[in-house]
Amino acid sequence: MRGIVWLRRDLRLHDQPALTAACEECDEVIPLFVFDEPLLHSDEFGSAWVNFMLGCLQELASSLADRGIILQWRRGDQVEQVTQAAREWKADVVYWNRDYEPGTIERDRLVQQQLARLGVAVRTFKDHVVFEAAEIRGATGEPLQRYSAYRTRWWTKWHATKSAVQSVPASLTKTKAAPLPVIRPLPTAKELGYDLVDLAFEPGERQAQKRLRWFIDGPIHSYAHGRNLPAIDGSSQLSLHFRFGTLSPRTAIHAALRSLAKGGRVSRSDVMTWVDELIWRDFFQQVLTAFPHVATGPFKAVSVPPARPPGSERDRLFRAWCEGKTGYPLVDAGMRQLNQTGWMHNRVRMVVASFLIKDLRIDWQSGEQYFIRHLIDADVAANNGNWQWCASTGTDAMPGYRIFNPALQSKRFDADGIYIRRYVPELARVPANRIHEPHLMSPDEQSRSGCHIGVDYAAPVVDHRQARQEYLDLGKQQVMR
Ligand SMILES: Cc1cc2nc3c(=O)[nH]c(=O)nc-3n(C[C@H](O)[C@H](O)[C@H](O)COP(=O)(O)OP(=O)(O)OC[C@H]3O[C@@H](n4cnc5c(N)ncnc54)[C@H](O)[C@@H]3O)c2cc1C
């Protein structure tokens, strides 16, 4: 029997359900990746995203080649390409790991339909999440809307299921290789229409495993505190690997829980706090699956202050936010980290999102889209869930008044301004007692630190106290209506 493994966001060999099943069931296994032409031509992805994906694919191709298997690739419409490949290569089955975004569900349905016409079987697997939406339900079978209830049931299911991690299939050797013509090397970023960029993060499965080991041996045991400090390596930065599937969430959770048994410098509460974040990941995925309307609008119809109307003022403020030129150092450092590296620290993501929505009163969807285009870990479910959390339109019970004070956040979490100075070099010589609100420097202080406000560094685009009050007042008017 000949099987195609259609690779998507699962670019690894370890704990790879579709690949494992194909190796068990087929005499010949053909791994296939399709560069989706329409998607590549949309402006949905940035160069960092494409370069990272290519790095993951290159490593995967070489790991497969070491085993005598060739990674096949095609370019074009995914539905057409997968169907054509199955026809040309006379495949009996196509295997893939399930994806849950509304667009990809529809794409997969179409592929399945086309393959059925050809008489080719399809086998799909759970992979991207620990538990799919249908596996965690409330008492009457309803999808859960509150994280706390979801988390309780998630753990019950975890203990009942004993989900295991699969190793690389031993049979994945050249004996499984199909006699197909040798394929040309993978395309470069340039050939796909993107710039070649120096990545700030190493792609690929090997790096994902190395990073996981490093994290589990150290930073996880001070995670609850360390994750809030953007200047240090206090979180795992594994989100990029979960995005492209160079690491499975099961592998990560098992490694974290195993570390508790090791003894030595082990902190149960820190480890559990980290696992909680992976449960949040599953939670937002189930929200998107069970309530697909969140992809295009608020989860719940709450009355929140209206966004600023379209126009030049809105565009000016949005541009300042995108470019990291708002005059609020933590916001600017975060946006520049995103623009330069394709990743942003979680606490800073919350601060910049709150600032966009509540201080600048710009619709959260504009921020959501900007993140999708610039984050390497861009994930529709996690991104949407978090933006809705920040906009107070999401699943949690908090009313519309969660407003972060950017200067207080930076005093608390980047007291010496180390993170700020890294990404906002204009402020490099500004003393620590002024770095959070540099516009308060006297003319003399500005000269001494070589940073003239309004010249070298932006004056605040809005006054936070005033903007906050306006937001609250608008909120009251909404409620009274
Ligand atoms: C406005 C906003 C937008 C976001 N957009 C994305 C996105 O597009 N993709 C994405 O993966 N995460 C997103 N997040 C969540 C979070 O910021 C990142 O997952 C985290 O910063 C990744 O860094 P890490 O791997 O070091 O996380 P760690 O702190 O090491 O956490 C481990 C893993 O748990 C998951 N996780 C952590 N926090 C969250 C969370 N709040 N929600 C869901 N999953 C979480 C991630 O998979 C992460 O890799 C967003 C957060 C905010 C506030």
Ligand as a Chemical Component Dictionary entry (heavy atoms), coordinates in Angstrom:
data_LIG
# 
_chem_comp.id                   LIG 
_chem_comp.type                 NON-POLYMER 
_chem_comp.pdbx_formal_charge   0 
_chem_comp.three_letter_code    LIG 
# 
loop_
_chem_comp_atom.comp_id 
_chem_comp_atom.atom_id 
_chem_comp_atom.alt_atom_id 
_chem_comp_atom.type_symbol 
_chem_comp_atom.charge 
_chem_comp_atom.model_Cartn_x 
_chem_comp_atom.model_Cartn_y 
_chem_comp_atom.model_Cartn_z 
_chem_comp_atom.pdbx_ordinal 
LIG C1  C1  C 0 -2.507 40.118 22.256 1  
LIG C2  C2  C 0 -1.880 38.740 22.310 2  
LIG C3  C3  C 0 -1.719 38.006 21.142 3  
LIG C4  C4  C 0 -1.160 36.710 21.188 4  
LIG N1  N1  N 0 -1.002 36.009 20.016 5  
LIG C5  C5  C 0 -0.475 34.756 20.051 6  
LIG C6  C6  C 0 -0.291 33.999 18.867 7  
LIG O1  O1  O 0 -0.611 34.428 17.756 8  
LIG N2  N2  N 0 0.256  32.759 18.974 9  
LIG C7  C7  C 0 0.623  32.225 20.180 10 
LIG O2  O2  O 0 1.126  31.090 20.220 11 
LIG N3  N3  N 0 0.427  32.912 21.319 12 
LIG C8  C8  C 0 -0.091 34.155 21.296 13 
LIG N4  N4  N 0 -0.252 34.858 22.465 14 
LIG C9  C9  C 0 -0.010 34.167 23.753 15 
LIG C10 C10 C 0 1.384  34.337 24.325 16 
LIG O3  O3  O 0 1.782  35.669 24.308 17 
LIG C11 C11 C 0 2.434  33.508 23.597 18 
LIG O4  O4  O 0 1.994  32.181 23.444 19 
LIG C12 C12 C 0 3.722  33.487 24.407 20 
LIG O5  O5  O 0 4.210  34.788 24.574 21 
LIG C13 C13 C 0 4.742  32.643 23.690 22 
LIG O6  O6  O 0 5.950  32.679 24.380 23 
LIG P1  P1  P 0 6.530  31.392 25.068 24 
LIG O7  O7  O 0 6.567  30.280 24.106 25 
LIG O8  O8  O 0 7.811  31.794 25.705 26 
LIG O9  O9  O 0 5.439  31.079 26.155 27 
LIG P2  P2  P 0 5.515  30.311 27.537 28 
LIG O10 O10 O 0 5.251  31.317 28.596 29 
LIG O11 O11 O 0 6.746  29.508 27.651 30 
LIG O12 O12 O 0 4.235  29.361 27.475 31 
LIG C14 C14 C 0 4.295  28.039 26.914 32 
LIG C15 C15 C 0 3.322  27.903 25.784 33 
LIG O13 O13 O 0 1.992  28.050 26.246 34 
LIG C16 C16 C 0 1.197  28.677 25.252 35 
LIG N5  N5  N 0 0.712  29.956 25.783 36 
LIG C17 C17 C 0 1.333  30.779 26.647 37 
LIG N6  N6  N 0 0.562  31.841 26.936 38 
LIG C18 C18 C 0 -0.573 31.673 26.226 39 
LIG C19 C19 C 0 -1.764 32.428 26.094 40 
LIG N7  N7  N 0 -1.958 33.576 26.760 41 
LIG N8  N8  N 0 -2.716 31.972 25.257 42 
LIG C20 C20 C 0 -2.566 30.801 24.573 43 
LIG N9  N9  N 0 -1.468 30.047 24.656 44 
LIG C21 C21 C 0 -0.489 30.476 25.481 45 
LIG C22 C22 C 0 2.108  28.929 24.058 46 
LIG O14 O14 O 0 1.954  27.859 23.143 47 
LIG C23 C23 C 0 3.490  28.929 24.698 48 
LIG O15 O15 O 0 4.524  28.583 23.804 49 
LIG C24 C24 C 0 -0.777 36.158 22.436 50 
LIG C25 C25 C 0 -0.927 36.926 23.600 51 
LIG C26 C26 C 0 -1.461 38.194 23.533 52 
LIG C27 C27 C 0 -1.617 38.983 24.803 53 
# 
loop_
_chem_comp_bond.comp_id 
_chem_comp_bond.atom_id_1 
_chem_comp_bond.atom_id_2 
_chem_comp_bond.value_order 
_chem_comp_bond.pdbx_ordinal 
LIG C1  C2  SING 1  
LIG C2  C3  SING 2  
LIG C2  C26 DOUB 3  
LIG C3  C4  DOUB 4  
LIG C4  N1  SING 5  
LIG C4  C24 SING 6  
LIG N1  C5  DOUB 7  
LIG C5  C6  SING 8  
LIG C5  C8  SING 9  
LIG C6  O1  DOUB 10 
LIG C6  N2  SING 11 
LIG N2  C7  SING 12 
LIG C7  O2  DOUB 13 
LIG C7  N3  SING 14 
LIG N3  C8  DOUB 15 
LIG C8  N4  SING 16 
LIG N4  C9  SING 17 
LIG N4  C24 SING 18 
LIG C9  C10 SING 19 
LIG C10 O3  SING 20 
LIG C10 C11 SING 21 
LIG C11 O4  SING 22 
LIG C11 C12 SING 23 
LIG C12 O5  SING 24 
LIG C12 C13 SING 25 
LIG C13 O6  SING 26 
LIG O6  P1  SING 27 
LIG P1  O7  DOUB 28 
LIG P1  O8  SING 29 
LIG P1  O9  SING 30 
LIG O9  P2  SING 31 
LIG P2  O10 DOUB 32 
LIG P2  O11 SING 33 
LIG P2  O12 SING 34 
LIG O12 C14 SING 35 
LIG C14 C15 SING 36 
LIG C15 O13 SING 37 
LIG C15 C23 SING 38 
LIG O13 C16 SING 39 
LIG C16 N5  SING 40 
LIG C16 C22 SING 41 
LIG N5  C17 SING 42 
LIG N5  C21 SING 43 
LIG C17 N6  DOUB 44 
LIG N6  C18 SING 45 
LIG C18 C19 SING 46 
LIG C18 C21 DOUB 47 
LIG C19 N7  SING 48 
LIG C19 N8  DOUB 49 
LIG N8  C20 SING 50 
LIG C20 N9  DOUB 51 
LIG N9  C21 SING 52 
LIG C22 O14 SING 53 
LIG C22 C23 SING 54 
LIG C23 O15 SING 55 
LIG C24 C25 DOUB 56 
LIG C25 C26 SING 57 
LIG C26 C27 SING 58 
# 
